[in-house]
Amino acid sequence: MTILRDYQHDLIEDLRDPREAAEYLNAALEDGDCAVVTTALRNVIEALALPAHGEEAETLCRLKDYLGTAGLRLTISPR
């Protein structure tokens, strides 16, 4: 389990950079699986020490799907 813990620790460290977090979330959105988006968003929330209410990932997935039906794609970019 040390390798997994090291990977998660390194991932969280990398995601503290908003550019890395944006690329990571965009990759999850491209995957299209809501479980992948949920995990990615939780990791970014942890890395950036953002307050979480538990509904963010579900809302993001619904928005992605909604925009997809209109032929649009959701992307994330740093400020």
Biopython code that builds the backbone (N, CA, C, O; Angstrom):
import numpy as np
from Bio.PDB.StructureBuilder import StructureBuilder

atoms = [
    (1, "MET", "N", (0.802, -1.206, 0.000)),
    (1, "MET", "CA", (0.000, 0.000, 0.000)),
    (1, "MET", "C", (0.848, 1.275, 0.000)),
    (1, "MET", "O", (0.323, 2.360, -0.251)),
    (2, "THR", "N", (2.119, 1.161, 0.272)),
    (2, "THR", "CA", (2.978, 2.336, 0.298)),
    (2, "THR", "C", (3.004, 3.026, -1.065)),
    (2, "THR", "O", (2.983, 4.254, -1.140)),
    (3, "ILE", "N", (3.050, 2.243, -2.133)),
    (3, "ILE", "CA", (3.093, 2.821, -3.472)),
    (3, "ILE", "C", (1.826, 3.627, -3.732)),
    (3, "ILE", "O", (1.899, 4.733, -4.266)),
    (4, "LEU", "N", (0.666, 3.087, -3.360)),
    (4, "LEU", "CA", (-0.595, 3.791, -3.560)),
    (4, "LEU", "C", (-0.629, 5.076, -2.737)),
    (4, "LEU", "O", (-1.037, 6.124, -3.236)),
    (5, "ARG", "N", (-0.204, 4.997, -1.487)),
    (5, "ARG", "CA", (-0.169, 6.191, -0.642)),
    (5, "ARG", "C", (0.782, 7.243, -1.215)),
    (5, "ARG", "O", (0.468, 8.434, -1.221)),
    (6, "ASP", "N", (1.940, 6.799, -1.696)),
    (6, "ASP", "CA", (2.897, 7.725, -2.299)),
    (6, "ASP", "C", (2.307, 8.361, -3.551)),
    (6, "ASP", "O", (2.482, 9.558, -3.782)),
    (7, "TYR", "N", (1.611, 7.567, -4.360)),
    (7, "TYR", "CA", (0.990, 8.102, -5.569)),
    (7, "TYR", "C", (-0.047, 9.157, -5.194)),
    (7, "TYR", "O", (-0.055, 10.248, -5.764)),
    (8, "GLN", "N", (-0.917, 8.840, -4.244)),
    (8, "GLN", "CA", (-1.961, 9.777, -3.843)),
    (8, "GLN", "C", (-1.342, 11.058, -3.262)),
    (8, "GLN", "O", (-1.796, 12.161, -3.564)),
    (9, "HIS", "N", (-0.341, 10.909, -2.457)),
    (9, "HIS", "CA", (0.343, 12.073, -1.869)),
    (9, "HIS", "C", (0.951, 12.935, -2.976)),
    (9, "HIS", "O", (0.794, 14.156, -2.975)),
    (10, "ASP", "N", (1.644, 12.296, -3.918)),
    (10, "ASP", "CA", (2.260, 13.041, -5.024)),
    (10, "ASP", "C", (1.201, 13.699, -5.899)),
    (10, "ASP", "O", (1.382, 14.829, -6.353)),
    (11, "LEU", "N", (0.096, 12.995, -6.136)),
    (11, "LEU", "CA", (-0.987, 13.556, -6.930)),
    (11, "LEU", "C", (-1.547, 14.816, -6.274)),
    (11, "LEU", "O", (-1.722, 15.838, -6.937)),
    (12, "ILE", "N", (-1.826, 14.744, -4.980)),
    (12, "ILE", "CA", (-2.367, 15.892, -4.256)),
    (12, "ILE", "C", (-1.379, 17.054, -4.306)),
    (12, "ILE", "O", (-1.782, 18.204, -4.480)),
    (13, "GLU", "N", (-0.110, 16.765, -4.155)),
    (13, "GLU", "CA", (0.918, 17.818, -4.253)),
    (13, "GLU", "C", (0.879, 18.479, -5.629)),
    (13, "GLU", "O", (0.901, 19.706, -5.732)),
    (14, "ASP", "N", (0.821, 17.667, -6.686)),
    (14, "ASP", "CA", (0.791, 18.207, -8.049)),
    (14, "ASP", "C", (-0.455, 19.046, -8.299)),
    (14, "ASP", "O", (-0.396, 20.069, -8.982)),
    (15, "LEU", "N", (-1.581, 18.612, -7.745)),
    (15, "LEU", "CA", (-2.852, 19.290, -7.997)),
    (15, "LEU", "C", (-2.970, 20.623, -7.265)),
    (15, "LEU", "O", (-3.949, 21.343, -7.462)),
    (16, "ARG", "N", (-2.018, 20.959, -6.443)),
    (16, "ARG", "CA", (-2.031, 22.271, -5.784)),
    (16, "ARG", "C", (-1.742, 23.391, -6.786)),
    (16, "ARG", "O", (-2.042, 24.557, -6.529)),
    (17, "ASP", "N", (-1.165, 23.032, -7.912)),
    (17, "ASP", "CA", (-0.928, 23.981, -9.004)),
    (17, "ASP", "C", (-2.225, 24.059, -9.826)),
    (17, "ASP", "O", (-2.660, 23.045, -10.373)),
    (18, "PRO", "N", (-2.846, 25.234, -9.920)),
    (18, "PRO", "CA", (-4.114, 25.347, -10.654)),
    (18, "PRO", "C", (-4.044, 24.871, -12.112)),
    (18, "PRO", "O", (-5.033, 24.370, -12.648)),
    (19, "ARG", "N", (-2.892, 25.024, -12.745)),
    (19, "ARG", "CA", (-2.754, 24.526, -14.127)),
    (19, "ARG", "C", (-2.841, 23.008, -14.158)),
    (19, "ARG", "O", (-3.502, 22.434, -15.024)),
    (20, "GLU", "N", (-2.175, 22.365, -13.215)),
    (20, "GLU", "CA", (-2.227, 20.900, -13.134)),
    (20, "GLU", "C", (-3.646, 20.431, -12.804)),
    (20, "GLU", "O", (-4.137, 19.457, -13.374)),
    (21, "ALA", "N", (-4.294, 21.138, -11.878)),
    (21, "ALA", "CA", (-5.658, 20.781, -11.489)),
    (21, "ALA", "C", (-6.601, 20.898, -12.684)),
    (21, "ALA", "O", (-7.461, 20.040, -12.881)),
    (22, "ALA", "N", (-6.444, 21.949, -13.477)),
    (22, "ALA", "CA", (-7.291, 22.143, -14.657)),
    (22, "ALA", "C", (-7.083, 21.024, -15.676)),
    (22, "ALA", "O", (-8.052, 20.485, -16.210)),
    (23, "GLU", "N", (-5.836, 20.675, -15.946)),
    (23, "GLU", "CA", (-5.545, 19.593, -16.888)),
    (23, "GLU", "C", (-6.105, 18.263, -16.392)),
    (23, "GLU", "O", (-6.651, 17.482, -17.172)),
    (24, "TYR", "N", (-5.969, 18.015, -15.111)),
    (24, "TYR", "CA", (-6.461, 16.784, -14.494)),
    (24, "TYR", "C", (-7.985, 16.695, -14.607)),
    (24, "TYR", "O", (-8.522, 15.647, -14.965)),
    (25, "LEU", "N", (-8.679, 17.794, -14.300)),
    (25, "LEU", "CA", (-10.140, 17.800, -14.399)),
    (25, "LEU", "C", (-10.600, 17.671, -15.851)),
    (25, "LEU", "O", (-11.580, 16.981, -16.130)),
    (26, "ASN", "N", (-9.908, 18.322, -16.767)),
    (26, "ASN", "CA", (-10.273, 18.193, -18.177)),
    (26, "ASN", "C", (-10.105, 16.761, -18.679)),
    (26, "ASN", "O", (-10.926, 16.271, -19.454)),
    (27, "ALA", "N", (-9.049, 16.098, -18.240)),
    (27, "ALA", "CA", (-8.854, 14.699, -18.614)),
    (27, "ALA", "C", (-9.993, 13.836, -18.074)),
    (27, "ALA", "O", (-10.474, 12.939, -18.766)),
    (28, "ALA", "N", (-10.421, 14.102, -16.850)),
    (28, "ALA", "CA", (-11.535, 13.351, -16.262)),
    (28, "ALA", "C", (-12.823, 13.625, -17.030)),
    (28, "ALA", "O", (-13.607, 12.708, -17.275)),
    (29, "LEU", "N", (-13.045, 14.873, -17.410)),
    (29, "LEU", "CA", (-14.241, 15.221, -18.180)),
    (29, "LEU", "C", (-14.224, 14.564, -19.553)),
    (29, "LEU", "O", (-15.265, 14.129, -20.045)),
    (30, "GLU", "N", (-13.065, 14.488, -20.169)),
    (30, "GLU", "CA", (-12.936, 13.831, -21.472)),
    (30, "GLU", "C", (-13.262, 12.344, -21.369)),
    (30, "GLU", "O", (-13.850, 11.766, -22.282)),
    (31, "ASP", "N", (-12.877, 11.732, -20.254)),
    (31, "ASP", "CA", (-13.152, 10.309, -20.042)),
    (31, "ASP", "C", (-14.659, 10.051, -20.119)),
    (31, "ASP", "O", (-15.102, 9.048, -20.677)),
    (32, "GLY", "N", (-15.429, 10.970, -19.553)),
    (32, "GLY", "CA", (-16.877, 10.878, -19.638)),
    (32, "GLY", "C", (-17.546, 10.085, -18.541)),
    (32, "GLY", "O", (-18.763, 10.177, -18.378)),
    (33, "ASP", "N", (-16.798, 9.314, -17.787)),
    (33, "ASP", "CA", (-17.373, 8.500, -16.706)),
    (33, "ASP", "C", (-17.557, 9.376, -15.472)),
    (33, "ASP", "O", (-16.608, 9.996, -14.991)),
    (34, "CYS", "N", (-18.779, 9.419, -14.970)),
    (34, "CYS", "CA", (-19.070, 10.279, -13.825)),
    (34, "CYS", "C", (-18.257, 9.870, -12.588)),
    (34, "CYS", "O", (-17.901, 10.728, -11.781)),
    (35, "ALA", "N", (-17.966, 8.605, -12.434)),
    (35, "ALA", "CA", (-17.157, 8.163, -11.294)),
    (35, "ALA", "C", (-15.741, 8.726, -11.386)),
    (35, "ALA", "O", (-15.141, 9.070, -10.368)),
    (36, "VAL", "N", (-15.216, 8.820, -12.588)),
    (36, "VAL", "CA", (-13.878, 9.388, -12.792)),
    (36, "VAL", "C", (-13.899, 10.884, -12.484)),
    (36, "VAL", "O", (-12.990, 11.404, -11.836)),
    (37, "VAL", "N", (-14.937, 11.571, -12.952)),
    (37, "VAL", "CA", (-15.079, 13.005, -12.681)),
    (37, "VAL", "C", (-15.202, 13.246, -11.180)),
    (37, "VAL", "O", (-14.594, 14.173, -10.645)),
    (38, "THR", "N", (-15.984, 12.416, -10.506)),
    (38, "THR", "CA", (-16.186, 12.545, -9.063)),
    (38, "THR", "C", (-14.869, 12.391, -8.313)),
    (38, "THR", "O", (-14.553, 13.197, -7.438)),
    (39, "THR", "N", (-14.109, 11.372, -8.649)),
    (39, "THR", "CA", (-12.829, 11.139, -7.988)),
    (39, "THR", "C", (-11.861, 12.289, -8.257)),
    (39, "THR", "O", (-11.171, 12.753, -7.349)),
    (40, "ALA", "N", (-11.816, 12.743, -9.500)),
    (40, "ALA", "CA", (-10.914, 13.841, -9.848)),
    (40, "ALA", "C", (-11.283, 15.107, -9.090)),
    (40, "ALA", "O", (-10.410, 15.795, -8.560)),
    (41, "LEU", "N", (-12.562, 15.412, -9.038)),
    (41, "LEU", "CA", (-12.978, 16.626, -8.341)),
    (41, "LEU", "C", (-12.685, 16.538, -6.845)),
    (41, "LEU", "O", (-12.277, 17.528, -6.237)),
    (42, "ARG", "N", (-12.883, 15.391, -6.259)),
    (42, "ARG", "CA", (-12.562, 15.220, -4.836)),
    (42, "ARG", "C", (-11.074, 15.421, -4.588)),
    (42, "ARG", "O", (-10.685, 16.038, -3.596)),
    (43, "ASN", "N", (-10.245, 14.902, -5.484)),
    (43, "ASN", "CA", (-8.796, 15.077, -5.333)),
    (43, "ASN", "C", (-8.400, 16.548, -5.443)),
    (43, "ASN", "O", (-7.558, 17.023, -4.681)),
    (44, "VAL", "N", (-9.000, 17.267, -6.382)),
    (44, "VAL", "CA", (-8.693, 18.693, -6.545)),
    (44, "VAL", "C", (-9.177, 19.480, -5.334)),
    (44, "VAL", "O", (-8.475, 20.367, -4.848)),
    (45, "ILE", "N", (-10.366, 19.164, -4.848)),
    (45, "ILE", "CA", (-10.895, 19.831, -3.656)),
    (45, "ILE", "C", (-9.952, 19.624, -2.470)),
    (45, "ILE", "O", (-9.681, 20.554, -1.710)),
    (46, "GLU", "N", (-9.459, 18.400, -2.323)),
    (46, "GLU", "CA", (-8.509, 18.118, -1.237)),
    (46, "GLU", "C", (-7.204, 18.892, -1.433)),
    (46, "GLU", "O", (-6.679, 19.487, -0.492)),
    (47, "ALA", "N", (-6.694, 18.877, -2.651)),
    (47, "ALA", "CA", (-5.411, 19.537, -2.922)),
    (47, "ALA", "C", (-5.476, 21.040, -2.688)),
    (47, "ALA", "O", (-4.532, 21.631, -2.164)),
    (48, "LEU", "N", (-6.582, 21.655, -3.072)),
    (48, "LEU", "CA", (-6.699, 23.103, -2.953)),
    (48, "LEU", "C", (-7.345, 23.534, -1.641)),
    (48, "LEU", "O", (-7.590, 24.719, -1.417)),
    (49, "ALA", "N", (-7.615, 22.559, -0.782)),
    (49, "ALA", "CA", (-8.216, 22.823, 0.535)),
    (49, "ALA", "C", (-9.492, 23.652, 0.406)),
    (49, "ALA", "O", (-9.719, 24.596, 1.164)),
    (50, "LEU", "N", (-10.315, 23.279, -0.567)),
    (50, "LEU", "CA", (-11.583, 23.975, -0.778)),
    (50, "LEU", "C", (-12.667, 23.342, 0.097)),
    (50, "LEU", "O", (-12.627, 22.140, 0.360)),
    (51, "PRO", "N", (-13.612, 24.127, 0.536)),
    (51, "PRO", "CA", (-14.727, 23.537, 1.277)),
    (51, "PRO", "C", (-15.587, 22.715, 0.312)),
    (51, "PRO", "O", (-15.866, 23.153, -0.804)),
    (52, "ALA", "N", (-15.992, 21.558, 0.737)),
    (52, "ALA", "CA", (-16.808, 20.677, -0.109)),
    (52, "ALA", "C", (-18.144, 20.413, 0.567)),
    (52, "ALA", "O", (-18.235, 20.261, 1.786)),
    (53, "HIS", "N", (-19.162, 20.363, -0.254)),
    (53, "HIS", "CA", (-20.507, 20.126, 0.261)),
    (53, "HIS", "C", (-21.070, 18.787, -0.199)),
    (53, "HIS", "O", (-22.189, 18.428, 0.168)),
    (54, "GLY", "N", (-20.307, 18.047, -0.997)),
    (54, "GLY", "CA", (-20.714, 16.725, -1.423)),
    (54, "GLY", "C", (-21.533, 16.680, -2.695)),
    (54, "GLY", "O", (-21.737, 15.600, -3.249)),
    (55, "GLU", "N", (-22.004, 17.806, -3.172)),
    (55, "GLU", "CA", (-22.845, 17.825, -4.364)),
    (55, "GLU", "C", (-22.096, 18.333, -5.595)),
    (55, "GLU", "O", (-22.634, 18.295, -6.702)),
    (56, "GLU", "N", (-20.883, 18.799, -5.419)),
    (56, "GLU", "CA", (-20.147, 19.425, -6.509)),
    (56, "GLU", "C", (-19.950, 18.482, -7.686)),
    (56, "GLU", "O", (-20.192, 18.859, -8.833)),
    (57, "ALA", "N", (-19.509, 17.251, -7.407)),
    (57, "ALA", "CA", (-19.210, 16.311, -8.481)),
    (57, "ALA", "C", (-20.478, 15.935, -9.249)),
    (57, "ALA", "O", (-20.459, 15.851, -10.477)),
    (58, "GLU", "N", (-21.552, 15.714, -8.543)),
    (58, "GLU", "CA", (-22.810, 15.370, -9.207)),
    (58, "GLU", "C", (-23.274, 16.523, -10.098)),
    (58, "GLU", "O", (-23.720, 16.300, -11.224)),
    (59, "THR", "N", (-23.170, 17.732, -9.603)),
    (59, "THR", "CA", (-23.554, 18.914, -10.373)),
    (59, "THR", "C", (-22.676, 19.056, -11.613)),
    (59, "THR", "O", (-23.175, 19.358, -12.696)),
    (60, "LEU", "N", (-21.382, 18.840, -11.459)),
    (60, "LEU", "CA", (-20.456, 18.937, -12.579)),
    (60, "LEU", "C", (-20.789, 17.891, -13.641)),
    (60, "LEU", "O", (-20.771, 18.193, -14.834)),
    (61, "CYS", "N", (-21.089, 16.676, -13.219)),
    (61, "CYS", "CA", (-21.455, 15.616, -14.166)),
    (61, "CYS", "C", (-22.738, 15.964, -14.911)),
    (61, "CYS", "O", (-22.826, 15.769, -16.124)),
    (62, "ARG", "N", (-23.728, 16.476, -14.192)),
    (62, "ARG", "CA", (-24.984, 16.849, -14.847)),
    (62, "ARG", "C", (-24.761, 17.982, -15.847)),
    (62, "ARG", "O", (-25.318, 17.963, -16.945)),
    (63, "LEU", "N", (-23.952, 18.961, -15.469)),
    (63, "LEU", "CA", (-23.667, 20.073, -16.365)),
    (63, "LEU", "C", (-22.948, 19.587, -17.617)),
    (63, "LEU", "O", (-23.280, 20.008, -18.725)),
    (64, "LYS", "N", (-21.970, 18.707, -17.451)),
    (64, "LYS", "CA", (-21.236, 18.148, -18.586)),
    (64, "LYS", "C", (-22.187, 17.421, -19.522)),
    (64, "LYS", "O", (-22.119, 17.606, -20.737)),
    (65, "ASP", "N", (-23.069, 16.599, -18.976)),
    (65, "ASP", "CA", (-24.030, 15.857, -19.795)),
    (65, "ASP", "C", (-25.020, 16.794, -20.485)),
    (65, "ASP", "O", (-25.346, 16.611, -21.658)),
    (66, "TYR", "N", (-25.483, 17.779, -19.762)),
    (66, "TYR", "CA", (-26.440, 18.740, -20.304)),
    (66, "TYR", "C", (-25.835, 19.499, -21.482)),
    (66, "TYR", "O", (-26.466, 19.640, -22.529)),
    (67, "LEU", "N", (-24.617, 19.982, -21.303)),
    (67, "LEU", "CA", (-23.946, 20.688, -22.384)),
    (67, "LEU", "C", (-23.657, 19.767, -23.558)),
    (67, "LEU", "O", (-23.723, 20.178, -24.717)),
    (68, "GLY", "N", (-23.338, 18.525, -23.246)),
    (68, "GLY", "CA", (-23.069, 17.544, -24.301)),
    (68, "GLY", "C", (-24.261, 17.334, -25.213)),
    (68, "GLY", "O", (-24.085, 17.161, -26.419)),
    (69, "THR", "N", (-25.464, 17.344, -24.673)),
    (69, "THR", "CA", (-26.659, 17.177, -25.501)),
    (69, "THR", "C", (-26.843, 18.360, -26.448)),
    (69, "THR", "O", (-27.500, 18.227, -27.481)),
    (70, "ALA", "N", (-26.276, 19.506, -26.110)),
    (70, "ALA", "CA", (-26.362, 20.690, -26.954)),
    (70, "ALA", "C", (-25.160, 20.792, -27.909)),
    (70, "ALA", "O", (-25.013, 21.775, -28.635)),
    (71, "GLY", "N", (-24.315, 19.766, -27.893)),
    (71, "GLY", "CA", (-23.142, 19.786, -28.758)),
    (71, "GLY", "C", (-21.998, 20.624, -28.223)),
    (71, "GLY", "O", (-21.104, 21.021, -28.971)),
    (72, "LEU", "N", (-22.029, 20.894, -26.908)),
    (72, "LEU", "CA", (-20.987, 21.699, -26.275)),
    (72, "LEU", "C", (-20.140, 20.849, -25.348)),
    (72, "LEU", "O", (-20.559, 19.779, -24.906)),
    (73, "ARG", "N", (-18.960, 21.331, -25.063)),
    (73, "ARG", "CA", (-18.039, 20.606, -24.173)),
    (73, "ARG", "C", (-17.622, 21.524, -23.042)),
    (73, "ARG", "O", (-17.295, 22.691, -23.259)),
    (74, "LEU", "N", (-17.636, 20.996, -21.852)),
    (74, "LEU", "CA", (-17.197, 21.725, -20.675)),
    (74, "LEU", "C", (-15.693, 21.587, -20.532)),
    (74, "LEU", "O", (-15.168, 20.474, -20.584)),
    (75, "THR", "N", (-14.993, 22.694, -20.353)),
    (75, "THR", "CA", (-13.557, 22.660, -20.092)),
    (75, "THR", "C", (-13.248, 23.545, -18.897)),
    (75, "THR", "O", (-13.974, 24.493, -18.598)),
    (76, "ILE", "N", (-12.174, 23.221, -18.234)),
    (76, "ILE", "CA", (-11.711, 23.930, -17.046)),
    (76, "ILE", "C", (-10.399, 24.616, -17.391)),
    (76, "ILE", "O", (-9.543, 24.023, -18.047)),
    (77, "SER", "N", (-10.235, 25.848, -16.959)),
    (77, "SER", "CA", (-8.951, 26.529, -17.168)),
    (77, "SER", "C", (-8.621, 27.351, -15.923)),
    (77, "SER", "O", (-9.516, 27.842, -15.234)),
    (78, "PRO", "N", (-7.324, 27.493, -15.646)),
    (78, "PRO", "CA", (-6.935, 28.324, -14.508)),
    (78, "PRO", "C", (-7.153, 29.790, -14.833)),
    (78, "PRO", "O", (-7.219, 30.171, -16.002)),
    (79, "ARG", "N", (-7.264, 30.596, -13.816)),
    (79, "ARG", "CA", (-7.423, 32.041, -14.032)),
    (79, "ARG", "C", (-6.146, 32.650, -14.527)),
    (79, "ARG", "O", (-6.089, 33.856, -14.765)),
]
sb = StructureBuilder()
sb.init_structure("model")
sb.init_model(0)
sb.init_chain("A")
sb.init_seg("    ")
for serial, (resi, resn, name, xyz) in enumerate(atoms, 1):
    if name == "N":
        sb.init_residue(resn, " ", resi, " ")
    sb.init_atom(name, np.array(xyz, "f"), 0.0, 1.0, " ", f" {name:<3s}", serial, name[0])
structure = sb.get_structure()
